[in-house]
Amino acid sequence: MGGNGGSGANAEKRPNELLNSWFVRSGWSKGELARQVNRRARQLGAHHISTDTSRVRRWLDGENPREPIPRILSELFSERFGCVVAVEDLGLRAAHQSPSVSGVDLPWTGPQTVALISEFSRSDLMLARRGFLGTSLALSAGPALIEPMQRWLVPGPTTPSGDPEPSAPTRRPGRLSKPELDLLESTTVMFRQWDAQCGGGLRRKAVVGQLHEVTDLLQEPQPEATSKRLFKVAGELAELAGWMSYDVGLQPTAQKYFVLALHAAKEAGEKPLGSYILSSMSRQMIHLGRPDDALELIHLAQYGSRDCASPRTQAMLYAMEARAYASMGQPGKCKRAVRMAEDTFADAEEFDEPEPDWIRFFSEAELNGENAHSFRDLAYVAGRSPTYASLAEPVMERAVDLFGKDLEHQRSYALNLIGMATVHLLQREPEQSTELAGQALDIAKKVRSERVNTRLRKTVDTAVRDFGDVCEVVRLTERLAVDMPETAEAV
């Protein structure tokens, strides 16, 4: 049972009351928890982990498991309860972390940003091979996350305390040519296209590797203009690495990349890119059941880019603001944000200046998808309200229709098919729901996205719970068990 041992003999070992409390409320059996730990460990490459019911019982009795078990348990319980459940909340001892990999309150200076991105990307590439990807990290939330991010607005480089940092001395110009810089930027565009088509699981390590190469260039002497372009590339690549990590379920790793991306965007002087990175962090917080934090991040993005963001970027931020308000159960503010997103997007259609590639994804299809999900979320928060479900239906239908014609954004197509399936469940129409979920399953088999898989499984679980005797639901459940065989071990 290598890799599952505790911290050694302990004559005073007592039951872990905190872990027992979370475990009882989860409704899982010891066997179910053991299977989920093993499944998550396999996803991380930690194939030496082989947990069973007796090992789970020993944890509950007070044994401290070795890494990566505590971090895996933290992620599993966080997903189960829709909120951040830290290792400490489970009564387990947190692993010692160096300042470079723990927390998000990092120095806002160019040299430190480069060093941190270089170290973290190198560790990611190395540890992924050894089976400990993301296990040295803990998610930050609440003031511990929001307050450091607010320093994005502070002019000039600062330390974590907010004090100005002296500027670095001017360095001798390097030799990086304009064609080489252009190639780096076009490669980032290509990686972003691959992510949209294939999901985050296929090219994530390639993106991390490219990011590490860019930090090597930033550690060489470069002219100021070249350095700013390299920081911009680093910011985009770090955001994409974070997004791909989020898509495959590596939440602490994703958050770390997002934070580092924001630091790089600040060094590049790219406020619109910074607002986009904050919107990705906001989306992650909504996913983790922290809509208050999501709203704070979006408002920070809106304020920081108010004088420079394009109409398309502003529309995207309004749409994410609506998602946060929906999850908070505030329909009036949600509807207002939806209207602002629609009105601002109309301006974007007439905007004739070139826009960065990272906002190109926010199309009419994406706008409709976000707004439809806001109405759908309002329906759930309001106790499965048919009124909000009826508001969501035509908007989601428009999104599905548009994404169905877009071969480049297959993951988004699958997510909106699943969203439409949930709307039909809210309207008590299981036959239509299972048809859409079946189409989503066809796409899920082609893209490597744990986010798509998890949402599909949860939608089918809801259909089984509410309409388990409907033959179409039974057939879809059987098909899911064959095409996505890990369903039995999913949360």
C-alpha positions in Angstrom: 0.0 0.0 0.0 2.9 2.3 -0.9 2.1 6.0 -1.0 -0.8 5.9 1.4 1.0 5.7 4.7 0.5 8.1 7.6 3.1 10.2 9.4 4.4 7.5 11.6 3.5 6.0 15.0 1.3 8.1 17.2 0.4 6.8 20.6 -1.9 9.8 21.2 -3.8 9.4 17.9 -7.4 10.6 18.2 -10.3 10.5 15.8 -10.3 13.3 13.2 -13.6 15.0 14.1 -13.4 17.6 11.3 -12.8 15.0 8.6 -15.5 12.8 10.1 -18.0 15.7 10.0 -17.3 16.5 6.3 -17.4 12.8 5.5 -20.8 12.2 7.2 -22.4 15.2 5.5 -21.1 14.2 2.1 -23.3 11.1 2.1 -20.4 9.0 0.7 -19.5 5.5 1.9 -15.9 4.7 2.7 -15.7 2.7 -0.5 -17.0 5.6 -2.6 -14.5 8.0 -1.1 -11.7 5.5 -1.7 -12.7 5.1 -5.3 -12.8 8.8 -5.9 -9.4 9.3 -4.3 -7.9 6.6 -6.5 -9.6 8.1 -9.6 -8.3 11.6 -8.9 -4.9 10.2 -8.2 -4.8 8.5 -11.6 -5.8 11.8 -13.2 -2.8 13.4 -11.5 -0.5 10.6 -12.6 0.0 9.3 -9.0 -0.4 5.7 -10.0 1.2 4.5 -6.8 -2.0 5.5 -4.8 -4.2 2.5 -4.0 -6.7 3.5 -1.3 -9.3 1.1 0.2 -12.0 1.3 2.9 -9.6 0.3 5.7 -7.3 3.2 4.8 -10.2 5.6 4.8 -11.2 4.3 8.2 -7.7 5.0 9.5 -7.9 8.6 8.2 -11.1 9.1 10.1 -9.5 7.5 13.2 -6.8 10.2 13.1 -4.0 9.0 10.7 -2.4 11.8 8.7 -2.1 10.6 5.1 0.9 11.6 3.1 0.8 13.9 0.1 -0.9 14.0 -2.4 -3.9 12.5 -0.4 -4.7 15.7 1.7 -4.9 17.9 -1.4 -7.0 15.3 -3.3 -9.4 15.2 -0.3 -9.5 19.0 -0.2 -10.5 19.1 -3.9 -13.1 16.3 -3.7 -14.9 17.8 -0.7 -14.7 21.3 -2.3 -16.4 20.0 -5.4 -19.0 18.1 -3.3 -20.1 21.0 -1.2 -19.6 23.8 -3.8 -17.2 25.8 -1.6 -13.5 25.8 -0.8 -12.7 23.1 1.8 -9.1 23.6 2.7 -6.7 20.9 4.0 -6.9 22.5 7.4 -10.7 22.4 7.4 -10.4 18.6 7.1 -8.2 18.4 10.2 -5.2 17.4 8.1 -1.7 18.9 8.3 -0.9 21.2 5.4 2.3 20.4 3.6 5.2 22.9 4.0 5.1 25.3 1.1 7.8 27.7 -0.1 6.7 31.3 -0.7 7.0 30.8 -4.4 4.2 28.1 -4.6 2.0 28.9 -1.6 -0.7 31.6 -1.6 -1.4 34.4 -4.1 0.1 37.4 -2.3 3.2 37.8 -4.5 5.6 40.7 -5.3 4.3 42.9 -8.1 7.7 43.4 -9.7 9.1 42.3 -13.1 12.1 40.2 -12.0 10.1 38.4 -9.3 7.2 37.7 -11.7 9.6 36.2 -14.2 11.3 34.1 -11.5 8.0 32.8 -10.1 6.5 31.9 -13.5 9.7 30.1 -14.4 9.8 28.2 -11.2 6.2 27.2 -11.2 6.1 26.2 -14.9 9.2 24.1 -14.4 7.7 22.5 -11.3 4.5 21.8 -13.2 6.3 20.1 -16.0 8.6 18.0 -13.6 6.0 17.1 -11.0 3.4 16.1 -13.6 5.7 13.2 -14.5 6.1 12.1 -10.9 2.4 12.2 -10.0 2.1 15.2 -7.7 0.7 17.8 -10.1 -1.0 20.6 -8.2 -0.7 18.8 -4.8 1.6 21.4 -3.3 -1.1 24.1 -3.7 -4.2 25.2 -1.8 -7.0 27.4 -3.2 -7.3 30.9 -1.9 -10.7 32.6 -1.5 -12.3 35.6 0.2 -10.0 38.5 1.4 -6.9 36.3 1.0 -7.6 36.3 -2.7 -9.3 39.6 -3.4 -7.0 41.9 -1.5 -3.8 40.9 -3.3 -5.5 41.1 -6.6 -6.6 44.7 -5.9 -2.9 45.7 -6.1 -3.2 45.1 -9.8 -4.5 48.7 -9.8 -1.6 50.2 -7.9 0.7 52.2 -10.2 4.2 50.9 -10.5 5.8 47.8 -9.1 5.0 47.0 -5.5 5.8 44.5 -2.9 3.0 42.4 -1.2 2.7 45.1 1.5 1.9 47.7 -1.2 5.2 49.6 -0.9 6.8 50.9 -4.1 9.7 48.7 -5.3 12.8 50.4 -6.8 13.0 50.0 -10.6 15.5 47.5 -12.0 18.6 48.9 -13.7 18.5 49.3 -17.4 19.9 46.2 -19.1 21.9 45.8 -22.3 19.5 45.0 -25.3 19.2 41.4 -26.4 19.0 39.9 -29.9 15.4 38.7 -30.1 14.2 39.6 -33.6 10.8 40.9 -34.6 10.0 37.7 -36.7 10.8 35.6 -33.6 8.5 37.7 -31.4 5.8 37.5 -34.1 6.2 33.7 -34.1 5.8 33.5 -30.3 2.5 35.5 -30.6 1.2 33.4 -33.4 2.0 30.2 -31.5 -0.1 31.4 -28.6 -3.0 32.0 -31.0 -2.6 28.4 -32.3 -2.6 27.0 -28.7 -5.8 28.9 -27.9 -7.4 27.4 -31.0 -6.4 23.9 -30.0 -7.9 24.4 -26.6 -11.2 25.5 -28.0 -11.4 22.6 -30.4 -9.9 19.8 -28.2 -10.3 20.8 -24.6 -7.6 21.5 -22.0 -6.3 18.0 -21.6 -4.6 17.6 -24.9 -2.0 20.5 -25.1 -1.7 21.7 -21.6 1.9 20.6 -21.1 2.9 22.1 -24.4 1.5 25.5 -23.3 3.3 25.2 -20.0 6.5 24.3 -21.8 6.2 27.3 -24.1 5.5 29.6 -21.1 8.7 28.4 -19.5 10.7 29.1 -22.7 9.3 32.7 -22.7 10.5 33.2 -19.1 14.0 32.1 -20.2 13.9 34.9 -22.8 12.7 37.4 -20.1 15.7 36.5 -18.0 18.0 37.7 -20.8 18.7 41.4 -21.4 16.0 42.8 -23.7 15.0 46.3 -24.9 12.0 47.7 -23.0 9.6 47.3 -26.0 10.6 43.7 -26.5 10.4 43.0 -22.8 6.8 44.3 -22.7 5.8 42.1 -25.7 7.3 39.1 -24.0 5.4 39.9 -20.8 2.3 40.1 -22.8 3.0 36.7 -24.4 3.8 35.3 -20.9 0.5 36.7 -19.5 -1.5 35.1 -22.4 0.2 31.8 -22.0 -0.1 31.7 -18.2 -3.8 32.5 -18.5 -4.2 29.8 -21.1 -2.3 27.3 -18.9 -4.6 28.3 -16.0 -7.7 27.9 -18.2 -6.6 24.5 -19.4 -5.8 23.4 -15.8 -9.3 24.6 -14.8 -10.8 22.7 -17.7 -9.2 19.4 -16.6 -10.1 19.9 -12.9 -6.7 21.1 -11.5 -8.2 24.0 -9.6 -5.3 25.1 -7.3 -2.9 24.9 -10.3 -5.3 27.0 -12.4 -5.6 29.7 -9.8 -1.9 30.0 -9.5 -1.4 30.4 -13.2 -4.2 33.0 -13.3 -2.5 35.0 -10.6 0.9 34.8 -12.3 -0.8 35.8 -15.6 -2.2 38.9 -14.0 1.3 39.9 -12.7 2.7 39.5 -16.2 -0.2 41.5 -17.8 0.6 44.3 -15.3 4.3 44.3 -16.4 3.2 44.5 -20.0 1.0 47.4 -19.3 -2.0 45.5 -20.7 -5.0 46.4 -18.6 -7.6 44.8 -21.0 -5.7 41.5 -20.8 -5.6 41.9 -17.0 -9.4 42.3 -17.0 -9.8 39.2 -19.1 -7.6 37.2 -16.7 -9.7 38.4 -13.8 -12.8 37.3 -15.6 -11.3 33.8 -15.9 -10.6 33.8 -12.1 -14.2 35.0 -11.6 -15.5 32.1 -13.7 -13.5 29.7 -11.6 -14.9 31.1 -8.4 -18.5 30.7 -9.7 -17.6 27.1 -10.4 -16.3 26.7 -6.9 -19.5 28.1 -5.3 -17.9 31.5 -4.4 -20.1 34.0 -6.3 -19.3 36.8 -3.9 -15.6 36.5 -4.7 -16.5 36.2 -8.4 -18.4 39.5 -8.3 -15.5 41.2 -6.5 -13.1 40.0 -9.2 -15.4 41.2 -12.1 -15.9 44.6 -10.5 -12.1 44.9 -10.1 -11.7 44.0 -13.8 -14.3 46.5 -14.9 -12.8 49.3 -12.8 -9.3 48.6 -13.9 -10.0 48.6 -17.7 -12.9 51.1 -17.8 -10.9 53.5 -19.9 -9.3 51.1 -22.4 -11.3 47.9 -22.8 -13.1 47.4 -26.1 -16.9 47.0 -26.3 -16.5 43.3 -26.8 -14.4 42.9 -23.7 -16.8 45.1 -21.7 -19.7 43.0 -22.9 -17.9 39.8 -21.7 -17.4 41.4 -18.3 -21.1 42.4 -18.0 -22.0 38.8 -18.9 -19.8 37.4 -16.2 -21.2 40.0 -13.8 -24.7 38.6 -14.6 -23.5 35.0 -13.9 -22.2 36.1 -10.5 -25.5 37.9 -9.6 -27.5 34.9 -10.8 -25.5 32.5 -8.5 -26.1 35.0 -5.6 -29.9 34.9 -6.3 -30.2 38.6 -7.2 -32.5 38.6 -10.3 -32.8 42.4 -10.6 -29.1 43.0 -10.8 -28.6 39.9 -13.0 -31.1 41.1 -15.6 -29.6 44.6 -15.6 -26.1 43.1 -16.3 -27.6 40.9 -19.0 -29.1 44.0 -20.7 -25.8 45.8 -20.4 -24.0 42.8 -22.0 -26.4 42.8 -24.9 -26.3 46.5 -25.5 -22.5 46.7 -25.3 -22.1 43.7 -27.6 -24.2 45.6 -30.2 -21.6 48.3 -30.0 -18.9 45.7 -30.5 -20.4 44.6 -33.8 -19.8 48.1 -35.1 -16.3 48.5 -33.6 -13.9 48.6 -36.5 -10.6 48.6 -34.7 -8.5 45.4 -34.4 -9.0 43.4 -31.2 -6.7 41.0 -29.5 -7.1 37.3 -30.2 -7.9 36.4 -26.6 -11.3 38.1 -26.8 -12.2 36.7 -30.2 -14.0 33.8 -28.5 -16.7 36.1 -27.2 -19.1 35.8 -30.1 -22.8 36.2 -30.4 -23.0 32.4 -29.5 -20.9 33.0 -26.4 -23.0 36.0 -25.4 -26.2 34.0 -25.7 -24.7 31.1 -23.9 -23.6 33.1 -20.9 -26.9 35.0 -20.6 -28.9 31.8 -20.9 -26.8 30.2 -18.1 -27.5 33.2 -15.9 -31.3 32.7 -16.3 -30.8 29.0 -15.8 -28.9 29.6 -12.6 -31.5 32.0 -11.4 -34.1 29.2 -11.9 -32.1 26.9 -9.7 -31.5 29.4 -7.0 -35.2 30.3 -7.0 -36.2 26.7 -6.4 -36.4 25.5 -10.0 -38.5 28.5 -11.1 -40.4 27.8 -14.4 -40.4 31.6 -15.1 -36.6 31.8 -15.3 -36.4 28.5 -17.1 -38.7 29.9 -19.8 -36.4 33.0 -20.0 -33.4 30.8 -20.5 -34.9 28.5 -23.2 -34.9 30.8 -26.3 -31.5 32.3 -25.4 -29.9 28.9 -24.9 -31.5 27.6 -28.1 -29.9 30.5 -30.0 -26.5 29.7 -28.5 -26.8 26.0 -29.3 -27.8 26.8 -32.9 -24.9 29.2 -33.4 -22.3 26.9 -31.8 -23.6 24.0 -33.9 -22.3 25.9 -36.9 -18.9 26.6 -35.3 -16.4 23.8 -35.7 -13.7 25.7 -33.8 -15.5 25.8 -30.4 -16.6 22.3 -29.9 -16.2 22.3 -26.1 -18.5 25.4 -25.9 -21.0 23.6 -28.1 -21.0 20.6 -25.7 -21.4 22.8 -22.7 -24.3 24.7 -24.2 -26.0 21.4 -25.2 -25.7 20.3 -21.6 -27.0 23.7 -20.5 -30.1 23.3 -22.8 -30.6 19.8 -21.4 -30.7 21.2 -17.8 -33.3 23.8 -19.0 -35.5 21.0 -20.3 -35.1 19.2 -17.0 -36.3 22.3 -15.2 -39.3 22.4 -17.5 -39.9 18.7 -16.7 -39.2 17.5 -20.3 -36.9 14.6 -19.8 -37.1 13.3 -23.4 -35.8 16.5 -24.9 -33.2 16.7 -22.2 -31.8 13.3 -22.9 -31.6 13.9 -26.6 -29.5 17.0 -26.1 -27.3 15.3 -23.5 -26.8 12.4 -25.9 -25.5 14.9 -28.5 -23.2 16.4 -25.9 -21.9 12.9 -25.1 -20.9 12.5 -28.7 -18.7 15.6 -28.5 -17.4 14.8 -25.0 -15.8 11.6 -26.4 -13.8 13.8 -28.8 -12.7 16.6 -26.5 -10.5 16.2 -23.4 -12.4 18.3 -20.9 -13.2 17.1 -17.4 -15.5 20.1 -17.1 -17.7 18.8 -19.9 -17.6 15.3 -18.4 -18.5 16.5 -14.9 -21.4 18.6 -16.1 -22.7 15.8 -18.3 -22.6 13.3 -15.4 -24.3 15.7 -13.0 -27.1 16.4 -15.6 -27.6 12.7 -16.1 -27.7 12.2 -12.3 -30.4 14.9 -12.0 -32.4 13.2 -14.8 -32.1 9.8 -13.0 -33.2 11.4 -9.7 -36.2 13.2 -11.2 -37.2 10.9 -14.1 -35.5 7.6 -13.4 -38.4 5.5 -14.8 -38.4 7.3 -18.2 -37.0 4.9 -20.9 -35.0 7.6 -22.6 -33.3 8.4 -19.3 -32.6 4.7 -18.7 -31.0 4.4 -22.2 -28.8 7.5 -21.7 -27.6 6.2 -18.3 -26.6 2.9 -19.9 -24.9 4.6 -22.7 -23.0 6.9 -20.3 -21.8 3.9 -18.4 -20.3 2.4 -21.6 -18.9 5.6 -23.2 -17.7 7.3 -20.0 -17.0 4.3 -17.8 -15.7 6.3 -14.8 -19.3 7.6 -14.1 -19.7 5.3 -11.2 -16.8 6.9 -9.4 -17.8 10.5 -10.2 -18.9 13.0 -7.6 
